[in-house]
Amino acid sequence: MTRFNAWNVLKNGFINQTGWQRQWRDPVLKKEYDVVIVGAGLHGLATAYYLAKNHKINNIAVLEKGWLGGGNAGRNTTIVRSNYMMPGNHEFYEHSLKLWENLSHELNYNVMFSQRAHVNLFHSPAARDSNARRYNTMLLHNTDAEFWNLKKLKKTIPHLNYGPNARFPIMGAAVQKRAGTARHDAVAWGYARAADSLGVDIIQNCEVNGFVRRANNIDIIETSRGQIKAKKVGFAVAGNTSRLWQMAGLDSLPIESHKLQAFVTEPLKPILDQVVVFGVGGAHFYISQSDKGGLVFGGDLDWYKSYAQRGNLPIVQDVAEAALSILPCLGRVRLLRHWSGIMDMTMDGSFFICKTPIDNLYLNAGWNYGGFKTTPASGWHFADLIANNRPNKIINNHDLKRFEKGVNIDERGAGPDPKLHG
Ligand SMILES: Cc1cc2nc3c(=O)[nH]c(=O)nc-3n(C[C@H](O)[C@H](O)[C@H](O)COP(=O)(O)OP(=O)(O)OC[C@H]3O[C@@H](n4cnc5c(N)ncnc54)[C@H](O)[C@@H]3O)c2cc1C
């Protein structure tokens, strides 16, 4: 694969850009692999890359029913942060952020990671106190965290609604400056290209339809391109996890699939340099400006279970209300597109990277709203689990048995109702 560097860019300028190769191959599906990962979203692709790179396993296939990056990978609002507090979560998300900081170099692909600060507004003394607890815990773990008072906030983001009659009066903000955004497609393409160059077969338009089990193993994977075998199988299918779970003959998975919508406006001149977020009462809102100028934003789940990937008008109204309450200057901006993805919401809002009741099957799921930011660490730890057949210390409690063990990793304190863990 031709590397991206100054010399190759210069050289191709002289030869009419004819020196570049395909970014990844279109290989023929083999009959047998050491590892098969189902799902070529961010997590599946990252897992394949780290399996090949860190664990030198090269006989890997990633099977994708559509095109790579066409699921939540290409539908999210691209926020990356590590402001988590619970044991296990904190280390995991910070590991992820550190991997993000070198990801473009690691993959030799510009993922457009922009550390522009994540500004979490608060509107009441209670919200201030709970943010103080979280951000102080981050400081104790050497993660960057700061509090901005109103004076600093007004100076940095002057066009928020600070008016005396604001629907949600702003008191200040908890800020993580190393947080920011990245280009989601580029992350999928970067991992795909890097995994492919290490020999991973990425098979698009190849749907997994069923499994044949022998003893306590998956013996055969049935796909729309025929049957194949694998020594180990990993699920990384996000909102489709319960479907695959059923195909494998398993039951009772503590995950519900819910819809989450996102929105983008017409391109504007630079207006917002940070990611701004707030959540109060029934309103939840997050916004940033993309490099093309569009404002990218979203709010809450639709709050009913669904596998649909389409937006709808009630949520447009809900999110527009939240937008205008905090940024009234957007009143005349036109909405360009909106869409939906399927969230794999868990009972405590935390993820699963774990073994399953089937010996050679491994699970990567339960990313809720937050699986974009975890892409590098998720791939890294899932690859580590599959290669070594044991969880490492950080993900030790991120398994399906944690509820039995009484270990809830409930970051929001929202209780066992998946739709509340936004
Ligand atoms: C609107 C929205 C906003 C979001 N905002 C953020 C954010 O700001 N920050 C953040 O951190 N996270 C965010 N997320 C969450 C994040 O996008 C997801 O958690 C993450 O992308 C899920 O992992 P994935 O990329 O591997 O999933 P996906 O991209 O959904 O990958 C799963 C793949 O599996 C494939 N598949 C399913 N079934 C089969 C089958 N039977 N056979 C073969 N292939 C199959 C699917 O086609 C899909 O490509 C957001 C999500 C949405 C929808």
The ligand as a Gaussian input file, in Angstrom:
#p B3LYP/6-31G(d) Opt

LIG

0 1
 C      -26.738000       9.724000      16.041000
 C      -25.576000       9.159000      16.792000
 C      -24.704000       9.996000      17.462000
 C      -23.631000       9.465000      18.161000
 N      -22.725000      10.318000      18.717000
 C      -21.620000       9.837000      19.329000
 C      -20.629000      10.718000      19.814000
 O      -20.717000      11.943000      19.638000
 N      -19.557000      10.199000      20.458000
 C      -19.426000       8.875000      20.656000
 O      -18.446000       8.466000      21.280000
 N      -20.329000       7.987000      20.147000
 C      -21.422000       8.439000      19.497000
 N      -22.341000       7.561000      18.964000
 C      -22.178000       6.126000      19.192000
 C      -21.226000       5.451000      18.203000
 O      -21.450000       5.880000      16.902000
 C      -21.428000       3.936000      18.302000
 O      -21.389000       3.536000      19.651000
 C      -20.363000       3.153000      17.555000
 O      -20.203000       3.627000      16.238000
 C      -20.764000       1.676000      17.530000
 O      -19.730000       0.857000      17.094000
 P      -19.494000       0.468000      15.541000
 O      -18.932000       1.627000      14.828000
 O      -18.659000      -0.737000      15.538000
 O      -20.981000       0.163000      15.085000
 P      -21.581000       0.096000      13.602000
 O      -20.959000       1.108000      12.711000
 O      -23.057000       0.114000      13.738000
 O      -21.029000      -1.309000      13.125000
 C      -21.718000      -2.517000      13.229000
 C      -21.685000      -3.144000      11.845000
 O      -22.193000      -4.479000      11.927000
 C      -22.855000      -4.742000      10.709000
 N      -23.741000      -5.904000      10.903000
 C      -24.850000      -5.960000      11.666000
 N      -25.413000      -7.179000      11.561000
 C      -24.619000      -7.896000      10.718000
 C      -24.683000      -9.216000      10.206000
 N      -25.678000     -10.056000      10.531000
 N      -23.717000      -9.625000       9.351000
 C      -22.697000      -8.801000       9.001000
 N      -22.608000      -7.519000       9.447000
 C      -23.558000      -7.087000      10.302000
 C      -23.610000      -3.451000      10.428000
 O      -23.977000      -3.346000       9.066000
 C      -22.591000      -2.397000      10.856000
 O      -21.809000      -1.936000       9.778000
 C      -23.431000       8.064000      18.238000
 C      -24.295000       7.214000      17.539000
 C      -25.351000       7.749000      16.799000
 C      -26.241000       6.833000      16.024000

